[in-house]
Amino acid sequence: MSGQSRAARLARVRDVQEKMRQLEEWRLGELVREEARLRETERELLETLGSQSLMQGLFLEGKAAALRRNDVVLRETQAREAVAREKVQKAQATEKRLERAADKAEATERAATERSELLLALEDHLAARAASFE
């Protein structure tokens, strides 16, 4: 690892951070889909409450309990979704900072390489010039 440049190390860390962000986005997507399923279940339960059936009264308590359970799970899912959104935002910010740091390190390394090449060219030129005077 010590043989790698700072820019290369930062690029690897950035790649890992990108995978972490993708994982958080996937988790968020799962929670969004779960929330949609729960809302659909709620809608279906509410629709069945409105239907006119002779057996309706027998299942009313069960449906009301199912709605309450669904509502509790829906609220928990929404809370987890908010946490997941926050994690995604943090992962995006960290990834962006790493990207800027890697770009800056790469530019610094390019500048140092260019400077050493210019100094080497200048030394060669001065050596050739000194040799021509002798």
Number of C-alpha atoms within 10 A of each C-alpha: 7 6 7 9 13 17 19 15 16 20 19 14 16 21 15 13 19 19 14 17 21 15 14 21 19 14 17 21 15 13 19 16 12 17 19 13 13 19 15 12 15 19 13 12 16 14 10 15 16 9 9 9 10 7 8 14 11 10 12 13 11 11 16 14 12 15 19 13 12 17 15 12 15 19 13 13 17 16 13 16 20 14 13 19 17 14 17 21 15 14 21 19 13 16 21 15 13 20 20 14 17 21 15 13 19 18 13 14 15 12 12 12 12 12 12 12 12 12 12 12 12 12 12 12 12 12 11 11 11 10 9 8 6 5
